Amino acid sequence: MHFLSFLLAFIDKLLRYTLDKSGLKGVKIIASDNLWEPITMCMLIDQELHDAIDVIGAHYPGTLTVSEALMSDKQLWSSEDYSTFNDDVGGGCWARILNQNYVNGRMTATISWNLIASYYEELPFGRDGLMTAEEPWSGNYVVESPIWITAHTTQFTQPGWTYLQTVGHLLNGGSYVALTDGLGNLTIVIETMTHDHSVCIRPPLPAFNVSAQNATFNLKGSFSSLEMLQVWYSRFDFKTNKSKFFQKLEPIKLSRGSFTLNLNVDEVYTLTTLKTGNKGTYPKPPDSAPFPKQYKDNFNVRNPAFTEAPDFADQTGVFEYFINMTDPGDHVFTLRQVVTQRPVTWATDADQTISIIGDHAWQNISLTCDIYIETPETGGVFVGGRVNKGGGSVRDAKGIFFWVFADGTYRVTNDISGNIVMAKGLSGTRAGVWHTLTLNIEGDFASGLLNGYPLWKNATILGPSNGWAAIGTSTFEFAQFDNFYVNAN
């Protein structure tokens, strides 16, 4: 309750005030990006809070809202949704909630997390994007079904269009929505997704039935004079895997504002006055390929287009290109961990920083990297292999972690937290000096070299059997890395 009071006071007493004071009155506040309650009830009893918030946003609402949210007279958004594996069931999930978030919950926006799945697939929520582009080394990408389902709505509406109130559920299951620009244009989107073919990652989906049906639509008011609507069509085929997505059909003729559709299950229709629809084309993607078994990066990029090095995926901390002005020799251009204070996190991040790279299936590797500890006495750096977890699970990551510290010691651990010690001893390492670490992993044993000389060997590996390569630091501290090289056997 203390946190809730603080959050509400922050929104209406500080955030809105600060935005307005800074000339940002046009910046709107969406809150609270969690559940509908308690924010909606608090808005009803606190007029200042009510006035400060423009949109009530909920995460993964399951297409439902609460009465207090409807009573607020505020726009309602599903401000994070989907997050579902992007196969055709994921496409069905997206089709269903795009319609039913409004039909059931009067939410006028549905924001997908995430848009493009561009991260290692074995990380949490692998391929939970509208399309997939997870191999920058090959250039492969896949335009998944959710992209085409999105087009059923976004190609035929624009910000500023409004939902008509004549929306709802079809008699034999499914839903329909209608939107207009207020200038005479009309778009109707219909979906008939069955339960098992539209399950989202969360929340649990209650049982419901959908069956084939004929549906008649009668347009009223100014739309009753329409004589023809353009038709776009998608059909999920879970039996023969011959799905059809975003196909343009012949326009449908209306009789006195009326038309009938023969609807099968797992279909999506868009009927619209707009003639601007277009199924875009794209070149054939390069073939998918595994991560290169031999990989090196010396980070020699003088004016990088991005601050992060390619293919490294930071799980905790931030690793950026760095120009080392104090080194006139071989380490002018490096990769540096730059976060020196643990952030406020919503997940169980590690207490150490870590960036992963490579193929999660790697087993036997030889990894070499130059490292530079910047924090005297307490600083520490590691290289790792067979790292099995990342994302919100990184705190529990297992692997083989080869650490060296500024106090002249080393340690080999089976986990990122350093609780399972495989070997330890003196290393002579210190801050302010470049050292070269080599980690060799072969079968059930690992060994390590420091500056080309054996430091420890034949440490027995308790598991895991495979995982990514990694670099990182023992705390949130500055440290540099250079001449990274990995060879996976």
C-alpha positions in Angstrom: 0.0 0.0 0.0 2.9 2.4 0.7 4.2 1.7 -2.8 0.8 2.3 -4.3 0.5 5.7 -2.5 3.9 6.6 -3.7 3.1 5.7 -7.3 -0.2 7.6 -7.4 1.5 10.7 -5.8 4.3 10.4 -8.4 1.8 10.5 -11.3 -0.4 13.4 -10.3 1.9 15.4 -8.1 5.3 15.1 -9.8 5.2 13.5 -13.2 2.3 15.6 -14.7 3.6 18.7 -13.0 7.1 18.2 -14.3 6.0 17.5 -17.8 3.8 20.6 -17.9 6.5 22.8 -16.3 8.9 21.6 -19.0 6.6 22.6 -21.9 5.5 19.0 -22.5 1.8 19.4 -22.0 1.2 17.4 -25.1 2.9 14.3 -23.6 0.1 12.1 -22.3 0.3 9.7 -19.3 -0.7 6.0 -19.7 -1.1 4.2 -16.4 -0.5 1.9 -14.8 0.6 -0.8 -17.3 -0.3 -3.5 -14.9 -3.8 -4.7 -13.9 -7.0 -2.6 -14.2 -7.1 -2.3 -10.4 -6.3 -0.6 -8.2 -5.5 2.3 -10.6 -9.1 2.6 -11.9 -10.7 2.7 -8.4 -8.2 5.3 -7.3 -9.0 7.5 -10.3 -12.7 7.5 -9.4 -12.0 8.8 -5.9 -9.1 11.1 -6.8 -10.0 13.8 -9.3 -6.5 15.1 -9.5 -5.2 11.7 -10.5 -8.1 11.2 -12.9 -7.2 14.4 -14.6 -3.5 13.6 -14.8 -4.0 10.2 -16.6 -5.1 10.2 -20.2 -5.2 6.5 -20.9 -5.7 3.5 -18.6 -3.4 0.8 -19.8 -3.5 -2.8 -18.7 -1.2 -5.7 -19.6 -2.5 -9.0 -20.9 -6.1 -8.3 -20.0 -7.6 -11.4 -21.7 -9.9 -9.1 -23.7 -11.7 -8.1 -20.5 -12.0 -4.9 -18.5 -13.7 -3.9 -15.2 -16.6 -1.6 -14.6 -14.6 1.0 -12.9 -12.4 1.4 -16.0 -15.5 1.9 -18.1 -16.9 4.4 -15.6 -13.7 6.5 -15.8 -14.6 7.8 -19.3 -10.9 7.4 -20.2 -9.5 5.6 -23.3 -8.7 2.0 -22.4 -5.6 0.3 -23.9 -4.2 -3.1 -23.8 -0.8 -1.5 -23.4 1.1 -4.8 -23.6 -0.3 -8.0 -25.1 0.3 -11.0 -27.3 3.8 -12.2 -26.3 2.9 -15.5 -28.0 5.0 -17.9 -30.1 4.4 -16.6 -33.6 3.3 -19.8 -35.4 -0.2 -20.0 -36.8 -1.7 -20.5 -33.3 0.0 -17.3 -32.4 -1.5 -15.6 -35.4 -4.9 -16.9 -34.3 -4.3 -15.4 -30.9 -3.5 -12.1 -32.5 -6.5 -12.1 -34.7 -8.9 -12.9 -31.8 -7.6 -10.3 -29.4 -7.3 -7.5 -32.0 -11.0 -7.7 -32.3 -12.2 -8.9 -28.9 -10.1 -6.5 -26.9 -12.6 -3.9 -28.1 -15.7 -6.2 -28.4 -15.3 -7.4 -24.8 -13.2 -4.8 -23.1 -13.7 -1.5 -25.1 -9.9 -1.2 -25.6 -9.1 0.9 -28.6 -5.4 0.0 -28.8 -3.6 -3.3 -28.6 0.2 -3.1 -28.4 2.1 -6.3 -29.2 5.2 -7.2 -27.2 7.2 -7.6 -29.2 7.1 -6.4 -32.7 10.1 -8.4 -34.1 11.7 -11.4 -32.4 15.3 -10.4 -32.9 17.1 -12.2 -30.1 18.4 -15.7 -29.5 15.4 -18.1 -29.7 16.4 -20.0 -26.6 16.1 -16.9 -24.5 12.7 -16.5 -22.7 9.8 -15.7 -25.0 11.7 -17.0 -28.1 9.9 -16.0 -31.3 7.2 -14.1 -29.4 7.1 -11.3 -32.0 4.9 -10.5 -35.0 7.7 -11.7 -37.2 11.2 -13.3 -36.7 14.6 -11.9 -37.6 17.0 -13.7 -35.2 20.0 -14.4 -37.4 21.9 -11.3 -38.2 24.9 -13.4 -39.2 22.8 -15.1 -42.0 20.3 -12.3 -42.8 17.5 -14.8 -42.6 14.0 -13.5 -41.5 10.5 -15.0 -41.6 7.3 -13.0 -42.2 5.0 -14.8 -39.8 1.2 -15.0 -39.9 0.7 -12.2 -37.3 2.1 -9.7 -39.8 -0.7 -10.4 -42.2 -3.3 -10.5 -39.5 -2.1 -7.1 -38.4 -2.7 -5.8 -41.9 -6.4 -6.7 -41.8 -6.8 -3.8 -39.3 -3.9 -1.4 -39.9 -4.1 -1.1 -43.6 -7.7 0.0 -43.5 -7.8 2.2 -40.4 -5.7 5.1 -39.2 -5.2 6.9 -35.8 -8.2 9.0 -35.4 -10.7 6.4 -36.7 -13.3 5.4 -34.2 -15.1 2.2 -33.4 -18.8 2.0 -34.1 -20.9 0.8 -31.2 -22.5 -1.9 -33.4 -19.8 -4.5 -32.7 -20.1 -7.9 -31.1 -20.0 -11.6 -31.2 -21.3 -13.8 -34.1 -24.1 -16.2 -33.3 -22.0 -19.3 -33.8 -18.8 -17.8 -32.4 -16.3 -15.3 -33.5 -16.5 -11.5 -33.5 -16.8 -8.4 -35.6 -15.8 -4.8 -35.3 -16.5 -1.8 -37.4 -14.6 1.5 -37.6 -15.0 4.8 -39.5 -13.0 7.9 -40.2 -16.1 10.0 -39.8 -15.8 11.0 -43.5 -17.9 8.2 -45.0 -15.3 5.4 -45.0 -16.1 2.1 -43.2 -14.0 -0.9 -42.3 -15.4 -4.1 -40.9 -13.1 -6.8 -39.5 -14.4 -10.3 -38.8 -12.7 -13.2 -37.1 -13.8 -16.8 -36.4 -10.8 -18.2 -34.6 -11.5 -21.4 -32.7 -10.3 -21.9 -29.1 -7.4 -24.3 -29.6 -6.1 -22.3 -32.6 -6.1 -18.9 -30.8 -4.5 -19.6 -27.4 -2.3 -16.7 -26.2 0.6 -17.1 -23.7 -1.5 -15.5 -21.0 -4.0 -15.3 -19.4 -5.7 -18.8 -19.5 -8.4 -18.9 -22.2 -11.8 -20.1 -21.1 -13.6 -22.6 -23.3 -15.7 -21.5 -26.2 -17.1 -22.9 -29.4 -17.0 -21.7 -33.0 -18.6 -23.3 -36.0 -19.3 -22.5 -39.6 -22.2 -20.1 -40.2 -23.8 -17.6 -42.5 -23.7 -14.1 -41.2 -25.8 -11.3 -42.5 -24.8 -7.7 -41.9 -27.2 -4.8 -42.3 -25.6 -1.3 -42.6 -27.7 1.5 -41.3 -27.6 5.3 -41.4 -25.2 6.9 -44.0 -23.6 3.5 -44.7 -26.9 2.0 -45.9 -26.3 3.6 -49.3 -23.0 1.8 -49.9 -23.2 -0.5 -52.9 -19.8 -2.3 -52.7 -17.1 -3.2 -50.2 -13.5 -4.4 -50.9 -12.8 -7.8 -49.4 -9.5 -9.1 -47.9 -9.3 -12.7 -46.6 -7.1 -15.0 -44.5 -7.7 -18.6 -43.6 -5.7 -20.7 -41.2 -5.4 -24.3 -42.3 -4.2 -26.4 -39.4 -4.9 -29.7 -41.2 -2.9 -29.4 -44.4 -0.8 -26.4 -43.6 -2.0 -24.6 -46.7 -3.0 -21.4 -45.0 -3.9 -18.3 -47.0 -3.1 -14.9 -45.7 -4.2 -11.4 -46.7 -5.6 -12.3 -50.1 -7.7 -9.8 -52.1 -11.0 -11.3 -53.1 -13.6 -9.9 -55.5 -15.5 -7.0 -54.0 -18.9 -7.8 -52.4 -22.0 -6.2 -53.7 -24.5 -4.9 -51.2 -28.3 -4.9 -51.5 -29.9 -2.0 -49.6 -26.9 -2.0 -47.3 -27.1 -5.7 -46.7 -24.6 -8.5 -47.4 -24.2 -12.1 -46.3 -20.9 -14.1 -45.8 -20.5 -17.8 -45.6 -18.0 -18.0 -42.7 -15.9 -21.0 -41.9 -13.8 -21.5 -38.8 -10.3 -19.9 -38.3 -10.9 -17.1 -40.9 -10.4 -13.4 -40.9 -12.2 -11.0 -43.2 -11.8 -7.3 -43.8 -14.6 -5.5 -45.7 -13.9 -1.8 -46.4 -14.7 1.1 -48.6 -10.9 1.8 -48.9 -9.3 0.7 -52.2 -5.7 1.3 -51.0 -5.1 -2.2 -49.6 -1.9 -3.9 -50.8 -0.1 -7.1 -49.9 3.4 -6.0 -49.9 6.2 -8.1 -51.3 9.7 -8.8 -50.0 12.8 -10.5 -51.5 13.4 -14.1 -50.6 15.3 -14.1 -47.4 18.8 -15.7 -47.2 18.7 -19.3 -46.0 18.8 -19.9 -42.2 22.2 -20.8 -40.9 23.7 -21.7 -37.5 25.9 -19.2 -35.7 29.5 -19.4 -37.2 31.6 -22.0 -35.3 34.5 -19.6 -35.6 33.8 -16.0 -34.6 36.0 -13.1 -33.7 35.6 -9.4 -33.1 38.3 -6.8 -32.3 35.8 -4.0 -31.8 37.9 -1.7 -34.0 35.0 0.6 -35.0 35.9 4.2 -35.0 32.4 5.7 -35.7 29.9 3.0 -34.9 26.4 3.2 -36.2 25.3 1.5 -33.0 26.8 1.5 -29.5 26.5 -2.3 -29.2 28.7 -4.8 -30.9 26.9 -7.2 -33.3 25.6 -10.6 -32.1 26.3 -9.9 -28.4 23.1 -9.9 -26.4 23.3 -8.1 -23.1 21.3 -9.8 -20.4 22.4 -7.7 -17.4 24.5 -4.5 -17.8 25.3 -2.7 -21.0 28.3 -3.4 -23.2 29.2 -0.6 -25.6 31.9 0.3 -28.1 34.5 2.4 -26.4 37.5 4.5 -27.5 40.2 4.0 -24.9 42.1 7.3 -25.1 44.6 6.2 -22.4 45.9 3.3 -24.4 48.2 4.2 -27.2 48.8 0.5 -28.2 46.6 -2.3 -29.3 43.5 -1.6 -27.2 42.3 1.8 -28.4 39.0 0.4 -29.6 37.3 -1.9 -27.1 34.0 -3.2 -25.7 33.2 -1.7 -22.3 30.7 -2.6 -19.6 29.3 0.8 -18.6 26.6 0.4 -16.0 28.0 1.0 -12.5 24.8 0.8 -10.4 22.3 -1.9 -10.3 19.1 -0.6 -12.1 15.6 -0.8 -10.7 14.4 -4.0 -12.3 11.1 -5.8 -12.7 12.7 -9.2 -13.3 15.2 -11.3 -11.3 18.3 -9.8 -13.0 21.7 -11.1 -12.0 23.9 -9.2 -9.6 26.7 -9.6 -12.2 26.7 -8.2 -15.7 26.7 -10.6 -18.6 26.5 -10.5 -22.4 25.9 -13.8 -24.3 26.9 -14.7 -27.8 26.8 -17.8 -30.1 24.8 -20.9 -30.4 22.9 -22.3 -27.4 23.7 -25.8 -28.8 27.5 -25.3 -28.4 29.1 -27.9 -26.2 32.9 -27.9 -26.8 34.5 -24.5 -27.3 37.8 -22.6 -27.0 37.2 -19.0 -26.1 39.9 -16.3 -25.8 39.4 -12.6 -24.9 41.6 -9.8 -23.6 40.2 -8.2 -20.5 40.9 -5.1 -18.5 39.7 -4.7 -14.9 39.1 -1.0 -14.1 38.1 -1.2 -10.4 41.1 -1.7 -8.1 41.1 -4.4 -5.4 37.4 -5.4 -5.8 36.9 -5.6 -9.6 36.4 -8.8 -11.4 35.8 -10.1 -15.0 34.8 -13.4 -16.5 34.5 -15.3 -19.7 32.1 -18.2 -19.9 30.8 -21.1 -21.9 27.8 -23.4 -21.9 25.7 -20.6 -20.3 22.2 -22.0 -20.3 19.9 -19.2 -19.3 19.3 -15.5 -19.9 16.6 -12.9 -19.7 14.5 -13.0 -16.6 16.1 -16.4 -15.7 19.7 -15.1 -15.9 20.1 -15.0 -12.2 19.9 -18.8 -12.2 22.3 -19.3 -15.1 24.6 -22.3 -15.0 27.7 -22.8 -17.1 31.5 -22.6 -16.8 32.5 -19.2 -15.6 36.3 -18.3 -15.5 36.8 -15.3 -13.2 39.8 -13.2 -12.5 39.9 -10.4 -9.9 41.9 -7.3 -9.2 43.1 -8.8 -5.9 45.2 -11.3 -7.7 42.9 -14.3 -7.5 40.9 -16.4 -9.9 37.8 -18.6 -9.5 36.0 -21.1 -11.7 32.4 -21.5 -11.0 29.5 -23.6 -12.3 27.0 -20.7 -11.9 26.9 -17.0 -12.5 26.3 -16.2 -8.8 29.6 -18.0 -7.9 28.2 -20.4 -5.3 29.4 -23.6 -7.0 33.2 -23.4 -7.1 35.1 -25.7 -9.4 38.6 -24.3 -8.9 40.2 -21.3 -7.3 43.6 -19.9 -6.5 46.1 -17.1 -7.1 46.3 -15.4 -10.6 48.4 -12.3 -10.1 45.8 -10.3 -12.0 45.3 -6.7 -11.1 43.4 -3.6 -12.3 44.7 -1.3 -14.9 46.5 -4.1 -16.9 45.4 -6.0 -19.9 45.2 -9.8 -19.5 44.3 -12.5 -21.9 41.9 -15.2 -20.7 41.4 -18.5 -22.5 38.7 -21.0 -21.6 38.7 -24.5 -23.1 35.7 -26.8 -22.6 35.9 -30.3 -23.9 33.5 -33.0 -22.8 33.3 -33.3 -19.1 36.4 -31.1 -18.4 37.5 -27.5 -18.6 40.8 -25.7 -18.4 41.9 -22.1 -18.3 44.9 -20.1 -19.5 46.1 -16.7 -18.3 48.2 -14.7 -20.8 48.9 -17.9 -22.7 50.0 -20.0 -19.7 48.0 -22.7 -18.0 46.3 -21.4 -14.8 44.0 -24.3 -14.0 43.1 -27.5 -15.8 40.9 -30.6 -15.8 38.1 -29.1 -13.7 35.2 -31.5 -13.8 32.0 -30.1 -15.4 28.8 -30.9 -13.5 26.7 -29.4 -16.3 25.1 -28.0 -18.3 26.0 -29.9 -21.5 25.5 -26.9 -23.9 25.0 -23.2 -23.9 26.2 -19.8 -25.1 29.6 -18.2 -24.8 29.6 -15.1 -22.5 31.6 -12.2 -21.1 30.8 -10.2 -18.0 31.8 -8.6 -14.7 31.5 -9.6 -11.1 29.5 -6.4 -10.1 28.2 -3.4 -11.9 31.5 -1.9 -12.7 33.5 -0.5 -15.6 35.6 -3.2 -17.4 36.8 -3.6 -21.0 37.1 -6.5 -23.4 39.0 -6.8 -26.7 40.0 -9.4 -29.3 37.2 -11.8 -28.6 37.5 -15.1 -30.3 35.6 -18.3 -30.0 36.0 -21.7 -31.8 33.2 -24.2 -31.3 34.1 -27.8 -32.1 
